[in-house]
């Protein structure tokens, strides 16, 4: 079975203000990196749009309608200081969520071994009823919840190695004993959540904050000592990766010093857990990563690991 790459040209139509780090060129950079010969065996497919009722598994229908109605006919509209929409943003957000749920379908039914969804806008800051931090719909959370509703997965886990804490994913699953959310992230840093003592109502939130300046050794230790043991004990039947690559040393938005080798290592270690208890089922969705060269190299290393290369 192969690794599946899911993307859609509509994700390029989500435009952001001039100079904004979350820009369409991010997907172009990943696309170019995955044109190399070693990726020719990747299965590739365009993401379908998520039905609104699937998005509403994690967001209120009122919120989904609010986002749809906020979409401008022309120009840009700001939802908050960081988050804006252009005429193509709503369709892009539906494709990003749709790619995540299509990945779940393909992986759970064993049509592919695992999948990487290269889509934008990202998702992990989007709370139940609030857009935040470049995010409109929480793609990783929707994927986890959809796997439960559509495929009967009883326990799902999200592992988030974006440099920013996924406050939205934590918010959505705070009181849920059936979904574990695990995160490594820089702290202090936006959005200010993610302290180690934030554990959720059922002890299914696992935060491993890292100090500014931390490098690969500290990151790997946090995974090995804090996150992977808890993940193994939880024994998820599906693992969703919130794959943000902005903890890379080149990234302009934070101060961690990871390299693409660290992301590849983390991917392999997460896959080992999935091999043990989830029949290898891994769905990865793109989150952050704002230096184009670092993003391209890191996403390629991540996909190589998914391909067991």
C-alpha positions as CSV (number, residue, x, y, z in Angstrom):
1,X,0.0,0.0,0.0
2,X,1.1,3.5,-0.8
3,X,1.2,6.9,0.9
4,X,-1.5,9.2,-0.4
5,X,-0.9,12.9,-1.1
6,X,-4.1,15.0,-1.0
7,X,-4.3,18.7,-2.1
8,X,-6.4,21.0,-4.2
9,X,-5.8,24.1,-6.3
10,X,-8.7,25.8,-4.5
11,X,-6.4,26.0,-1.5
12,X,-4.2,28.5,-3.4
13,X,-7.2,30.8,-3.7
14,X,-7.2,31.6,0.1
15,X,-5.4,34.9,-0.1
16,X,-3.9,36.8,2.8
17,X,-2.6,40.4,3.2
18,X,0.7,41.3,1.6
19,X,3.6,40.1,3.7
20,X,1.4,37.6,5.7
21,X,3.4,34.4,6.5
22,X,0.5,32.0,5.7
23,X,0.5,32.4,2.0
24,X,-0.2,30.4,-1.2
25,X,3.5,30.0,-1.9
26,X,3.7,27.5,1.0
27,X,1.8,24.9,-1.0
28,X,3.9,25.7,-4.2
29,X,7.1,25.0,-2.1
30,X,5.8,21.6,-0.9
31,X,4.6,20.7,-4.4
32,X,8.0,21.4,-5.9
33,X,9.7,19.4,-3.2
34,X,7.5,16.4,-3.9
35,X,8.2,16.5,-7.6
36,X,11.5,14.7,-7.0
37,X,11.9,11.2,-8.4
38,X,11.7,9.5,-5.1
39,X,8.1,10.7,-4.7
40,X,6.9,9.4,-8.0
41,X,5.2,6.4,-6.3
42,X,3.1,8.7,-4.2
43,X,-0.6,8.3,-4.9
44,X,-2.1,11.8,-5.5
45,X,-5.6,13.0,-5.5
46,X,-7.5,16.3,-5.3
47,X,-9.4,16.9,-2.1
48,X,-13.2,16.9,-2.2
49,X,-15.1,19.7,-0.4
50,X,-16.2,18.7,3.1
51,X,-20.0,18.7,3.5
52,X,-21.0,21.4,6.0
53,X,-22.5,18.8,8.3
54,X,-19.1,17.1,8.6
55,X,-17.5,20.4,9.5
56,X,-20.3,20.8,12.1
57,X,-19.0,17.7,13.9
58,X,-16.5,20.0,15.5
59,X,-18.0,23.5,15.0
60,X,-21.5,24.7,15.5
61,X,-23.6,25.1,12.3
62,X,-24.1,28.7,13.3
63,X,-20.3,29.2,13.2
64,X,-20.0,27.5,9.8
65,X,-22.7,29.8,8.4
66,X,-21.0,32.8,10.0
67,X,-17.7,31.9,8.2
68,X,-19.5,31.4,4.9
69,X,-21.3,34.7,5.2
70,X,-18.1,36.5,6.2
71,X,-16.6,35.6,2.8
72,X,-16.1,38.8,0.9
73,X,-17.1,39.2,-2.8
74,X,-13.8,41.0,-3.4
75,X,-10.8,42.1,-1.5
76,X,-10.0,40.9,2.0
77,X,-11.9,40.9,5.3
78,X,-10.2,40.6,8.7
79,X,-11.7,38.2,11.2
80,X,-9.1,39.1,13.8
81,X,-5.6,40.6,13.9
82,X,-4.1,37.5,12.3
83,X,-6.9,35.8,10.4
84,X,-8.5,37.1,7.2
85,X,-10.6,35.8,4.3
86,X,-10.6,36.5,0.6
87,X,-13.3,35.4,-1.9
88,X,-11.7,32.0,-2.2
89,X,-11.2,31.3,1.5
90,X,-14.4,29.5,2.3
91,X,-14.0,27.0,-0.5
92,X,-10.3,26.5,0.4
93,X,-11.3,25.8,4.0
94,X,-13.9,23.3,2.9
95,X,-11.3,21.6,0.7
96,X,-8.8,21.5,3.6
97,X,-11.3,19.9,5.8
98,X,-12.6,17.7,3.0
99,X,-9.0,16.5,2.3
100,X,-8.7,15.5,5.9
101,X,-11.9,13.4,6.0
102,X,-11.1,11.9,2.6
103,X,-7.8,10.8,4.0
104,X,-9.6,9.1,6.9
105,X,-11.8,7.2,4.4
106,X,-8.9,6.0,2.4
107,X,-6.7,5.1,5.4
108,X,-9.4,3.4,7.5
109,X,-10.6,1.3,4.6
110,X,-7.0,0.3,3.8
111,X,-7.0,1.7,0.3
112,X,-3.7,3.4,1.3
113,X,-1.2,3.0,4.1
114,X,-1.4,6.6,5.3
115,X,-1.9,10.1,3.9
116,X,-0.6,13.6,4.0
117,X,-3.0,16.5,3.4
118,X,-1.1,19.4,1.9
119,X,-3.9,22.0,2.2
120,X,-4.5,25.5,3.6
121,X,-5.8,27.4,5.6
122,X,-4.4,25.4,8.5
123,X,-6.7,24.4,11.4
124,X,-5.4,23.7,14.9
125,X,-6.1,27.2,16.3
126,X,-9.8,27.2,15.3
127,X,-12.0,26.6,18.3
128,X,-15.5,25.4,18.4
129,X,-16.9,28.8,17.5
130,X,-13.9,31.1,16.9
131,X,-11.5,31.5,14.0
132,X,-7.9,32.2,15.2
133,X,-4.3,32.2,14.2
134,X,-4.8,31.9,10.4
135,X,-7.3,29.1,11.0
136,X,-11.0,28.8,10.0
137,X,-12.0,25.1,10.5
138,X,-10.1,22.7,12.6
139,X,-9.1,20.1,10.0
140,X,-7.3,17.6,12.3
141,X,-10.2,17.7,14.9
142,X,-12.7,17.2,12.1
143,X,-10.7,14.2,10.8
144,X,-10.6,12.6,14.3
145,X,-14.3,13.1,15.0
146,X,-15.3,12.0,11.5
147,X,-13.4,8.8,11.9
148,X,-15.5,8.1,15.0
149,X,-18.8,9.0,13.4
150,X,-18.3,7.5,10.0
151,X,-16.1,4.5,10.7
152,X,-16.8,3.6,14.3
153,X,-13.3,4.4,15.6
154,X,-13.6,4.3,19.4
155,X,-10.4,6.1,20.3
156,X,-8.6,8.6,18.1
157,X,-5.4,10.6,18.9
158,X,-4.0,13.9,17.5
159,X,-0.3,14.4,17.8
160,X,0.7,18.1,17.1
161,X,4.3,19.1,16.6
162,X,3.6,22.6,15.3
163,X,5.6,25.2,17.2
164,X,2.4,26.9,18.3
165,X,0.0,25.1,20.7
166,X,-3.2,23.9,19.1
167,X,-5.6,25.7,21.4
168,X,-8.5,24.9,19.1
169,X,-7.9,21.1,19.2
170,X,-7.5,21.3,23.0
171,X,-10.7,23.3,23.3
172,X,-12.8,20.9,21.1
173,X,-11.7,17.8,22.9
174,X,-11.1,19.1,26.5
175,X,-14.1,17.2,27.9
176,X,-13.8,14.1,25.6
177,X,-12.4,10.9,26.9
178,X,-12.4,9.3,23.4
179,X,-9.9,11.6,21.8
180,X,-6.4,12.3,23.1
181,X,-4.6,15.5,22.1
182,X,-0.8,15.6,22.5
183,X,1.3,18.6,21.7
184,X,4.9,19.8,21.7
185,X,5.2,23.5,21.3
186,X,7.2,26.6,22.2
187,X,6.1,28.3,25.4
188,X,5.8,31.2,26.0
189,X,4.4,31.9,22.5
190,X,1.1,32.5,20.8
191,X,-1.6,31.6,21.6
192,X,-0.6,31.3,25.3
193,X,-2.2,28.0,26.0
194,X,-0.5,24.6,26.4
195,X,0.9,24.5,29.9
196,X,1.8,21.0,31.2
197,X,-0.9,21.2,33.8
198,X,-3.7,21.6,31.2
199,X,-4.8,18.0,31.1
200,X,-8.5,18.0,30.2
201,X,-11.4,16.7,32.1
202,X,-10.4,13.1,31.5
203,X,-6.6,13.4,31.5
204,X,-6.5,13.0,27.7
205,X,-4.7,16.3,27.0
206,X,-0.9,15.9,27.0
207,X,1.1,19.1,26.7
208,X,4.9,19.1,26.5
209,X,5.9,22.8,26.3
210,X,9.5,23.6,25.1
211,X,11.5,26.7,26.1
212,X,12.6,29.1,23.4
213,X,15.9,28.1,21.9
214,X,15.3,24.3,22.5
215,X,16.7,22.0,19.8
216,X,16.1,18.6,18.5
217,X,17.4,16.7,21.6
218,X,14.9,18.5,23.8
219,X,12.1,17.9,21.3
220,X,12.9,14.2,21.0
221,X,13.1,13.8,24.8
222,X,9.7,15.5,25.2
223,X,8.2,13.0,22.7
224,X,9.9,10.0,24.2
225,X,9.3,10.8,27.8
226,X,6.0,12.6,27.9
227,X,3.9,12.0,24.8
228,X,4.7,8.6,23.3
229,X,4.2,6.7,26.6
230,X,0.8,8.3,27.1
231,X,-0.1,7.6,23.5
232,X,0.8,4.0,23.8
233,X,-1.3,3.6,27.0
234,X,-4.3,5.3,25.3
235,X,-3.9,2.8,22.3
236,X,-5.7,4.9,19.6
237,X,-7.2,3.2,16.6
238,X,-6.3,6.1,14.4
239,X,-3.5,8.7,14.8
240,X,-3.9,12.2,13.2
241,X,-0.8,14.3,13.0
242,X,-1.1,18.1,13.1
243,X,2.1,18.5,11.0
244,X,3.4,22.0,11.5
245,X,7.0,22.6,10.5
246,X,7.5,26.0,12.1
247,X,9.6,24.6,14.9
248,X,12.4,24.5,12.3
249,X,15.4,26.6,13.1
250,X,14.9,28.8,10.0
251,X,11.2,29.7,10.7
252,X,10.6,33.4,11.3
253,X,7.7,33.0,13.7
254,X,9.3,31.2,16.6
255,X,12.5,30.2,18.3
256,X,12.9,26.5,18.3
257,X,15.9,24.9,16.5
258,X,14.6,21.7,14.9
259,X,15.7,20.4,11.6
260,X,14.0,18.3,9.0
261,X,15.6,15.2,10.5
262,X,13.8,15.8,13.7
263,X,10.4,15.9,11.9
264,X,11.3,12.7,10.1
265,X,12.3,11.0,13.4
266,X,9.1,12.2,15.1
267,X,7.0,10.9,12.2
268,X,8.6,7.5,12.4
269,X,8.1,7.3,16.1
270,X,4.4,8.2,15.8
271,X,4.1,5.6,13.1
272,X,5.5,3.0,15.4
273,X,2.7,3.6,17.9
274,X,0.2,3.5,15.1
275,X,1.7,0.2,13.9
276,X,1.2,-1.3,17.4
277,X,-2.3,-0.3,18.1
278,X,-3.9,1.4,15.1
279,X,-3.0,-1.0,12.3
280,X,-0.6,1.6,11.0
281,X,-3.4,4.1,10.4
282,X,-2.0,7.6,10.2
283,X,-3.5,10.8,8.7
284,X,-1.3,13.8,8.6
285,X,-2.6,17.3,7.9
286,X,-0.4,20.4,7.3
287,X,-0.5,23.1,9.9
288,X,2.3,25.8,10.1
289,X,5.7,26.3,8.5
290,X,6.5,29.7,7.1
291,X,10.1,29.7,5.8
292,X,9.5,28.3,2.4
293,X,12.9,26.4,2.1
294,X,12.5,24.9,5.6
295,X,8.9,24.0,4.9
296,X,9.7,22.3,1.6
297,X,12.6,20.3,3.2
298,X,10.6,19.4,6.3
299,X,7.4,18.3,4.5
300,X,9.5,16.2,2.1
301,X,11.3,14.5,5.1
302,X,7.9,13.9,6.7
303,X,6.5,12.3,3.5
304,X,9.6,10.2,3.1
305,X,9.1,8.9,6.6
306,X,5.4,8.2,5.9
307,X,6.5,6.2,2.8
308,X,8.8,4.3,5.1
309,X,11.7,5.6,3.2
